[in-house]
């Protein structure tokens, strides 16, 4: 009589594609948290919240942006961008400039310190991830390409409103 323990590995089923994608998503979240959790060894590095990091990442790619553009690009609610910008300004990483044509409008620019800090923390993130992988670059280009495609797909289908998970359609209340 054959038991489950006697079953040879060739007859075992591999996890479904949905389970493998879920495993990948879970690992991405764990890795992101571990990178953020470890902090920085270089004392010049300025620690950023997740929202601050998203804003700085956007400003590294775009020399200047309005708060509304930053909100749209990062998925943050417009009302939450202002406190993030205030905190980044206090840390010396950004500057806000009044629009000369429309005195009510502001544009946000990264400072030299903001640019240097982003480069510094990216270097530390890369070193941490490389060390965790034992320096193995065998599948590095494929991993980066897959993660970039996932990032592009997720941001291009981002629900409007940002700043949190969507819980499904809002229930209509009958009065």
C-alpha positions, 0 to 999 in steps of 0.5 A: 500500500502506498501512502502520501509519504511514499509518493515520488516527487515527479507526481507532485503538482507544482503550485498554481500560477495564481499561488506563485504570483501571490508568493511573489507579491508577498515576497516583494512586500517583505523585501521592501519592509526589510530594506526600509527597516534596516536604515542606513549605515552612512550617517549622512543619509536622511531617513524618509517615510514611504510617502517621502520616498515616493515624492523624492523618487518622482522629483528625481525623475522630474526636475520640478512638479506641482503638488497636484502632479506629485499627488497624481504621480505617486498615488497620494491624496492631494491633501496628504501631499502638503504635510509630506512636502513640509517635512521634506522641506524641513529636512532640506531635501526640497524647495518650493517656488511660487509660480511667477505667472500665477502667484497662487501656484507652487512648483516643487524642486529637489535640492542638491542635498535631496539629489545626493540623499537619494543617490546615497540611499539607492547605493545602500539599498543596492548594497543590502540587496546584493549582499542578501543575494550573495552577490549572485547576478545570474538572473538580475536583469530578468528580475529587474525587467519583471519587477519594472513591468509589474510596477508599470502595470500597477501604476498604470491601473492605479485607482483614483484617490490614492493613499490606501487600499481600495475596498471595492465599490462604496455601498450606496445608502438608502435614506 
